[in-house]
Amino acid sequence: MKTFDYYLTTNEEIGFVQACNQSIVYTNGLPKATLQELVVFENGEMGVILSMSRDQVEILLLSKSSIKAGMKVSRTGVKQEIPVGFELLGKTINPFGQPLSVEKTAESPKISRPIDISPSGINTRKRIEQSFETGVTMVDMLVPLGKGQRELVIGDRKTGKTSFLYQTILKQATLGTICIYAGIGKKKTDIKKIEAFFHNTGIENNTIIIATSSEDPAGVIYLTPYAAMTLAEYFRDEGHDVLVVMDDLFTHAKFYREIMLIGRRFPGRNAYPADIFYTHARLLERAGNFVLANGTEHAITCLPVVESVEGDIAGFIQTNLMSMTDGHIYFDMDMFTKGTRPAINPFVSVSRVGRQTQSPLRLSLSRELLSFLTLHRRLESYSHFSAEAGSGVKRTLAVAEKIYAFFTQGANEVKMLDLQIIIFCLLWIDHWQYTSTMEKDIATMNQVYKNSMEAQTLTKDLINSVNSLNELLLSIRKNLDKILNVFGIQEVKVGNI
């Protein structure tokens, strides 16, 4: 941005500050001002126009510097913009495109785009048909996602939501997707941890972090997710699939409420302004599966995060976001305290779009698995009567224990979906008698699959040759010796289920 004197000379309009209430400033003058236009004060600080009336202009400050009555203000004639370009990959920036890490400074992009724009129309969109892999087996099998889907991540604090986001970004960045992480009002230490994770896993060249801390002005924090979405739209238009993580929109809603209450907006439910639904819906509608002008198809997949309180997912902001997204993944505190990792409750989680992207085999497997886990949930209440339980109940409980062990993943661990389907089938035909043996063999199979083209080819051939779970189980029984030999697994007597 240029100086105050430059804009004053160029636009020949001046205003004077009448009053200042924390982050909101009221001025007179500026007859040609427009909404969302940037203004500059005589001390060099910036603001953006929120509303206008006959008598005054309401301005949202983008700094914490004090503004006093009588100070001069001038229009800039431009909307709030952010520099966009491939130069930002691997960088941590604020919503103005300025680097936050001194050691990662680089040449600034020469292209800028407005931060807040209207979502693309329906004529630019296409049905979601491609699957979106997270690398988390429980999600990929039970709550499948599609490219362009908006899936809410919800749960109490410290239930593993961040680990899931790490795993998803790691998987997608490995596949070549541009991943943008928007940290909204986060602690600076949390941002440093994310930077370290991207660096240590070698994916920083496919990632961008847009971050604000709780110390930043409320106006800057409010702009964070919009800046992230603008960047995503640039990379989409350049021919890339994009993943946007917004962590989290509950914090964003609280800062927006603060701004609006200071601006004397009429408070509604929980003191949130009446337009909070519109504010978030306008943001999330910018994600989706799009057809570009050249006919190619590219998607912006969005994972907004919202925090629940003591497992209550019926809060105002939580239910608002549920209604405007394509499903939600719920992290259960009870499951987390019992040691389940990830602590995702598949019976509460929903995906309204992802199942239409599944192949017949994956759809068959998902239904069979969810049906079995539902049966296990009913029988679990009888587990303390194990001495009196029949052999069928005991067998169901034993298999369920292996399935949950199969679902268990570390925070930095991502799994290949094709291989996990084969491993599940071995589990389903009761190949492993003991859970400890199964866990050791799964680790071996994961390692072999990464390094062996033969193992990858065998896995894909088995999966592509069938259309249902029963057909795949039959094929695996016939080729069991070959599978065990390729993956270096010791043969165990196979039972029936």
QUIJO-V282276 format. One record per helix or strand. SS is the DSSP state (alpha for helix, beta for strand). FROM is the first residue (numbers start at 0). TO is the last residue. Records with the same first field share a line. If there is no record, write none. Layout:
SS->FROM-TO + FROM-TO
This chain:
alpha->3-10 + 85-87 + 101-103 + 121-123 + 136-141 + 160-173 + 187-199 + 203-205 + 217-236 + 248-261 + 268-270 + 275-283 + 315-323 + 332-336 + 353-356 + 359-379 + 382-384 + 390-406 + 416-427 + 434-450 + 452-463 + 468-477 + 479-486
beta->14-20 + 23-28 + 36-40 + 45-51 + 56-60 + 71-78 + 80-83 + 91-92 + 98-98 + 110-113 + 124-124 + 130-131 + 144-145 + 149-149 + 151-154 + 177-185 + 206-212 + 241-246 + 266-266 + 272-272 + 287-290 + 296-306 + 308-308 + 311-311 + 326-330 + 343-343 + 349-350
